[in-house]
Amino acid sequence: MLGSRWAAPNGGKAPGTHILVTHYHWDHIQGIPFFSPLYVENNEFHFYSFRSKFLGRDSLKQVFEAQMALPYFPVDMSAMSARRKFKEVDGGDSFTVGENKITARWLNHPQGCLGFRIETPAGTVAYATDNEPGDAKMDESLRELAAGADLLINDAQFTPEQLETTRKGWGHSSWLEGVKAARHAAAKTLVLFHHDPDSTDRMVDSILRQAREEFDSVFAASEGMVITIGAPGDPVQAHMPGTRTALRREAQFHAKVCGVTEGGKDFEEETVVRDISLQGALISLKHLPRLQSELQVTMEAPGGDGVQSMNLRGYVVRIDEGPEKGHVAVGVVFTD
């Protein structure tokens, strides 16, 4: 958990931390009472969100206090020894945190929701959670939020079919609407997130494949994923979380890999897969595949009836310098 890693002793005063709260629904606030850094005296937190018409002044503070009130939680908010500051922001407001400019925009969600645009020296990130398309004013607000962003993190909870029928009016979006928003806003990379709790990893991978057929640069968010924007002109890279690589084992499988190079040419190459998990693999290749392109991997694996072929399909999420001269290390996440 982020809180456990954050709370590791570092000796001395911790720098101030700024947390942007999009809205007050349970799935976006219920982790706060369990966030261990809030119980450390040397820490300081700045929280930002909007004034709710249902709560009035100090809405954010009220929400935090109410969810820890008796009988919902064993201690109240006074048990948090970190310094806490609350700031109300409205759609259209901008403020700075260090070198970063942050702009809030309204999104279309029951009881209100803010999206945030974060402009940094390294690039621009637009964070658009809990937003349902179809309201002209709010759709324009989303386009303004994401205009030219290096990274658009967008709600993709429902399928396009659900959004048109059984889930219409629930305040969420789909992968297809995310693609449309990214295209209209000229965003460079789209990250699909806020996955439906009933969606399995395989279902999310299927959604990702559909999105990648419509937009060049798409990732599906997963817990612990780290995304690097990089220097201007460099491709965005995703570093996969430990939770998806925990079952990795050292191995040496002979394999054939087929894919598309950075230059757009088909390739086929014999190689050895040295590091594999149930979710992905690290493969050494002479060819430089296109980031986020699909790879077909055929491996020879020993079995009870002798050597058997294992056919897998995945997509490239990371490219690093290879262990051997003239090779690149290609991180692949398997989808089939």
C-alpha positions as CSV (number, residue, x, y, z in Angstrom):
1,M,0.0,0.0,0.0
2,L,1.1,3.5,-0.7
3,G,0.7,4.6,2.9
4,S,3.0,1.8,4.2
5,R,5.7,2.7,1.7
6,W,5.3,6.4,2.4
7,A,5.6,5.9,6.2
8,A,9.0,4.4,6.1
9,P,11.3,6.3,8.5
10,N,13.3,9.0,6.7
11,G,14.5,11.0,9.7
12,G,13.6,14.7,10.0
13,K,10.8,16.7,8.7
14,A,8.9,15.5,5.6
15,P,8.1,17.9,2.8
16,G,4.5,19.1,2.5
17,T,2.3,16.8,0.4
18,H,-0.6,18.1,-1.7
19,I,-3.6,15.8,-2.4
20,L,-6.3,16.6,-4.9
21,V,-9.7,15.2,-4.0
22,T,-12.0,14.9,-7.0
23,H,-15.2,14.4,-5.1
24,Y,-16.8,12.9,-2.0
25,H,-18.1,9.5,-3.0
26,W,-17.1,6.6,-0.8
27,D,-14.7,4.9,-3.3
28,H,-12.6,8.1,-3.4
29,I,-12.3,8.9,0.3
30,Q,-12.7,5.7,2.4
31,G,-8.9,5.1,2.3
32,I,-8.1,8.3,4.2
33,P,-8.6,7.0,7.7
34,F,-6.2,4.2,7.0
35,F,-3.5,6.3,5.4
36,S,-0.7,5.9,8.0
37,P,1.3,9.0,7.0
38,L,-1.6,11.1,8.4
39,Y,-0.7,9.8,11.9
40,V,2.9,11.0,11.8
41,E,3.5,14.3,13.5
42,N,6.3,15.5,11.2
43,N,4.1,15.2,8.1
44,E,2.1,18.0,6.5
45,F,-0.8,17.6,4.1
46,H,-2.7,20.1,1.9
47,F,-6.0,18.9,0.6
48,Y,-7.9,20.5,-2.3
49,S,-11.6,20.0,-3.3
50,F,-14.8,21.9,-4.0
51,R,-17.6,23.3,-1.8
52,S,-20.5,20.9,-2.0
53,K,-24.0,22.5,-2.2
54,F,-25.1,19.7,0.2
55,L,-22.5,20.5,2.9
56,G,-21.6,24.2,2.4
57,R,-18.4,25.7,3.9
58,D,-15.5,23.4,4.7
59,S,-17.1,20.6,2.8
60,L,-13.9,18.5,2.5
61,K,-13.0,18.8,6.2
62,Q,-16.6,17.9,7.1
63,V,-16.5,14.8,4.9
64,F,-13.2,13.6,6.5
65,E,-14.5,14.2,10.0
66,A,-17.9,12.6,9.4
67,Q,-16.5,9.3,8.1
68,M,-14.4,8.9,11.2
69,A,-17.2,9.9,13.6
70,L,-18.7,7.4,16.0
71,P,-19.8,4.7,15.4
72,Y,-18.1,4.4,12.0
73,F,-14.5,4.4,13.2
74,P,-12.7,3.6,16.5
75,V,-10.9,7.1,16.7
76,D,-11.9,10.5,15.4
77,M,-9.8,12.8,13.2
78,S,-8.0,14.3,16.2
79,A,-5.9,11.1,16.3
80,M,-4.2,12.2,13.1
81,S,-1.1,14.1,14.3
82,A,0.1,15.3,10.9
83,R,-0.6,18.9,10.1
84,R,-3.6,19.2,7.8
85,K,-4.8,22.2,5.7
86,F,-7.9,22.3,3.5
87,K,-8.4,24.6,0.5
88,E,-11.6,25.0,-1.5
89,V,-11.3,25.2,-5.3
90,D,-13.9,25.7,-8.0
91,G,-14.1,24.6,-11.6
92,G,-11.8,27.0,-13.6
93,D,-9.6,27.8,-10.6
94,S,-5.8,27.6,-11.0
95,F,-3.1,27.5,-8.4
96,T,0.6,26.5,-8.1
97,V,2.4,23.9,-6.1
98,G,6.1,24.6,-6.5
99,E,6.9,24.7,-10.2
100,N,3.6,23.0,-11.1
101,K,0.4,24.8,-12.3
102,I,-2.8,23.0,-11.4
103,T,-6.2,23.8,-12.9
104,A,-9.5,22.4,-11.9
105,R,-12.4,21.7,-14.2
106,W,-15.9,20.4,-13.6
107,L,-16.8,16.9,-14.8
108,N,-20.2,15.3,-15.3
109,H,-20.9,13.2,-12.2
110,P,-23.7,13.0,-9.6
111,Q,-23.2,15.5,-6.8
112,G,-20.3,17.1,-8.6
113,C,-16.7,16.1,-9.4
114,L,-13.5,18.0,-10.4
115,G,-10.9,16.9,-12.9
116,F,-7.4,18.3,-12.5
117,R,-4.8,19.4,-15.1
118,I,-1.2,19.4,-13.8
119,E,1.3,21.3,-15.8
120,T,4.9,20.4,-14.8
121,P,8.3,21.1,-16.3
122,A,8.4,17.5,-17.5
123,G,5.0,17.6,-19.2
124,T,1.2,17.9,-18.6
125,V,-1.1,15.3,-17.0
126,A,-4.9,15.5,-17.1
127,Y,-6.7,13.5,-14.4
128,A,-10.4,12.9,-15.3
129,T,-12.1,10.5,-13.0
130,D,-15.8,9.8,-12.8
131,N,-17.2,11.6,-15.8
132,E,-20.1,10.7,-18.0
133,P,-20.1,12.1,-21.6
134,G,-23.2,13.6,-23.2
135,D,-23.5,17.0,-21.5
136,A,-22.2,19.5,-24.0
137,K,-20.8,21.9,-21.4
138,M,-19.1,19.2,-19.4
139,D,-17.7,17.6,-22.6
140,E,-16.1,20.9,-23.5
141,S,-14.7,21.2,-20.0
142,L,-13.0,17.8,-20.4
143,R,-11.5,18.8,-23.7
144,E,-10.1,22.0,-22.1
145,L,-8.7,19.9,-19.2
146,A,-7.0,17.5,-21.6
147,A,-5.9,19.9,-24.4
148,G,-2.5,18.8,-25.6
149,A,-1.8,16.8,-22.5
150,D,1.1,14.3,-22.5
151,L,-1.0,12.0,-20.4
152,L,-4.8,11.8,-20.1
153,I,-6.0,9.5,-17.3
154,N,-9.6,8.9,-18.0
155,D,-12.6,7.0,-16.5
156,A,-13.3,3.8,-18.4
157,Q,-15.5,1.9,-16.0
158,F,-18.2,0.7,-18.4
159,T,-18.3,-0.8,-21.8
160,P,-19.8,1.3,-24.6
161,E,-22.8,-1.0,-24.6
162,Q,-23.3,-0.6,-20.8
163,L,-23.0,3.2,-21.2
164,E,-25.8,3.3,-23.7
165,T,-28.2,1.1,-21.8
166,T,-28.0,-0.2,-18.2
167,R,-25.4,2.2,-16.8
168,K,-26.5,5.4,-18.5
169,G,-26.8,8.1,-15.9
170,W,-24.4,6.5,-13.4
171,G,-21.7,9.1,-14.0
172,H,-19.0,7.1,-15.7
173,S,-17.4,6.7,-19.1
174,S,-16.0,4.0,-21.4
175,W,-12.8,3.2,-23.2
176,L,-14.4,4.4,-26.5
177,E,-15.4,7.8,-25.0
178,G,-11.9,8.1,-23.6
179,V,-10.4,7.5,-27.0
180,K,-12.7,10.2,-28.5
181,A,-11.8,12.6,-25.7
182,A,-8.0,12.0,-26.2
183,R,-8.3,12.4,-30.0
184,H,-10.4,15.6,-29.8
185,A,-8.0,17.1,-27.2
186,A,-4.9,16.0,-29.0
187,A,-3.6,14.2,-25.9
188,K,-0.5,12.1,-26.6
189,T,-1.2,9.1,-24.4
190,L,-4.4,7.8,-22.8
191,V,-4.5,5.8,-19.6
192,L,-7.8,3.9,-18.9
193,F,-8.6,3.6,-15.2
194,H,-11.4,3.4,-12.7
195,H,-12.0,-0.1,-13.9
196,D,-15.3,-1.7,-12.9
197,P,-14.9,-3.9,-9.7
198,D,-16.5,-6.8,-11.6
199,S,-14.0,-6.6,-14.4
200,T,-11.3,-9.3,-14.3
201,D,-7.7,-8.6,-15.5
202,R,-8.6,-10.5,-18.7
203,M,-11.6,-8.3,-19.3
204,V,-9.5,-5.2,-18.8
205,D,-6.9,-6.5,-21.2
206,S,-9.7,-7.1,-23.8
207,I,-10.8,-3.5,-23.3
208,L,-7.2,-2.3,-23.8
209,R,-6.9,-4.2,-27.1
210,Q,-10.0,-2.6,-28.4
211,A,-8.8,0.9,-27.4
212,R,-5.4,0.3,-29.0
213,E,-7.1,-0.4,-32.3
214,E,-8.5,3.1,-32.2
215,F,-5.7,5.2,-30.6
216,D,-1.9,4.8,-30.9
217,S,-0.8,5.2,-27.3
218,V,-3.0,3.6,-24.6
219,F,-2.3,1.9,-21.3
220,A,-4.6,0.3,-18.8
221,A,-3.9,1.4,-15.3
222,S,-3.0,-1.2,-12.7
223,E,-2.2,-0.9,-9.0
224,G,1.4,0.3,-8.4
225,M,2.0,1.1,-12.1
226,V,4.6,3.9,-12.6
227,I,4.3,5.9,-15.8
228,T,7.3,8.0,-17.1
229,I,6.5,10.9,-19.4
230,G,10.2,11.4,-20.4
231,A,11.8,14.2,-22.3
232,P,9.8,16.0,-25.1
233,G,9.4,13.7,-28.0
234,D,10.2,10.5,-26.1
235,P,7.6,7.8,-25.8
236,V,5.7,7.3,-22.6
237,Q,6.7,4.2,-20.7
238,A,4.9,2.1,-18.1
239,H,6.7,0.3,-15.3
240,M,4.6,-2.6,-14.3
241,P,3.9,-3.0,-10.5
242,G,5.4,-5.7,-8.4
243,T,1.9,-7.2,-7.8
244,R,1.8,-8.3,-11.4
245,T,5.3,-9.7,-11.4
246,A,5.4,-11.3,-8.0
247,L,5.1,-14.8,-9.6
248,R,8.1,-14.3,-11.8
249,R,10.6,-17.1,-12.1
250,E,14.0,-17.5,-13.7
251,A,13.7,-19.6,-16.8
252,Q,15.2,-20.2,-20.2
253,F,12.7,-21.0,-22.9
254,H,13.5,-21.1,-26.6
255,A,11.1,-18.8,-28.3
256,K,10.0,-17.2,-31.6
257,V,8.8,-13.6,-31.4
258,C,6.8,-11.9,-34.2
259,G,5.9,-8.2,-34.2
260,V,6.4,-4.7,-35.7
261,T,9.6,-2.7,-35.4
262,E,9.8,1.0,-34.4
263,G,10.1,1.7,-38.2
264,G,6.8,-0.1,-38.9
265,K,8.3,-3.3,-40.5
266,D,7.2,-6.8,-39.6
267,F,9.8,-9.0,-38.0
268,E,10.3,-12.5,-36.8
269,E,13.2,-13.5,-34.5
270,E,14.4,-16.6,-32.6
271,T,15.5,-15.8,-29.0
272,V,15.5,-17.1,-25.4
273,V,13.0,-15.9,-22.8
274,R,14.9,-15.7,-19.5
275,D,12.4,-14.1,-17.2
276,I,8.8,-15.0,-17.2
277,S,5.7,-14.7,-15.0
278,L,2.0,-15.6,-15.4
279,Q,1.4,-12.0,-16.5
280,G,4.4,-11.1,-18.6
281,A,8.0,-11.6,-19.6
282,L,11.3,-9.8,-20.2
283,I,12.6,-10.7,-23.6
284,S,16.0,-9.9,-25.2
285,L,15.6,-9.0,-28.9
286,K,17.9,-7.7,-31.7
287,H,14.9,-6.0,-33.3
288,L,13.5,-2.8,-31.7
289,P,9.7,-3.3,-31.4
290,R,7.3,-0.4,-31.3
291,L,6.3,0.6,-27.8
292,Q,2.7,-0.7,-27.1
293,S,2.7,-2.8,-30.2
294,E,1.4,-6.4,-30.0
295,L,3.8,-9.3,-30.0
296,Q,3.2,-13.0,-30.8
297,V,5.5,-15.2,-28.6
298,T,5.8,-18.9,-29.3
299,M,7.8,-20.7,-26.6
300,E,9.0,-24.3,-26.3
301,A,8.3,-25.6,-22.8
302,P,9.1,-29.0,-21.4
303,G,6.0,-31.1,-20.6
304,G,5.0,-34.6,-19.6
305,D,4.8,-35.6,-23.3
306,G,8.1,-33.9,-24.2
307,V,8.6,-30.4,-25.5
308,Q,5.4,-28.5,-26.2
309,S,4.8,-25.2,-27.9
310,M,3.1,-22.4,-25.9
311,N,1.6,-19.6,-27.9
312,L,1.1,-16.2,-26.2
313,R,0.0,-12.8,-27.2
314,G,0.9,-9.6,-25.4
315,Y,1.9,-5.9,-25.8
316,V,5.1,-4.0,-25.3
317,V,5.1,-1.8,-22.2
318,R,8.8,-1.1,-21.7
319,I,12.0,-1.1,-23.7
320,D,15.4,-0.9,-22.0
321,E,19.0,-1.4,-22.9
322,G,19.6,-5.1,-23.3
323,P,22.1,-7.3,-21.3
324,E,24.0,-8.0,-24.5
325,K,25.4,-5.6,-27.1
326,G,23.1,-5.1,-30.0
327,H,20.0,-6.2,-28.0
328,V,17.1,-4.5,-26.2
329,A,15.3,-5.7,-23.2
330,V,11.6,-5.7,-24.0
331,G,9.0,-5.9,-21.2
332,V,5.8,-7.6,-22.4
333,V,2.4,-8.0,-20.6
334,F,0.5,-11.1,-21.8
335,T,-3.1,-10.8,-22.7
336,D,-3.8,-14.2,-24.2
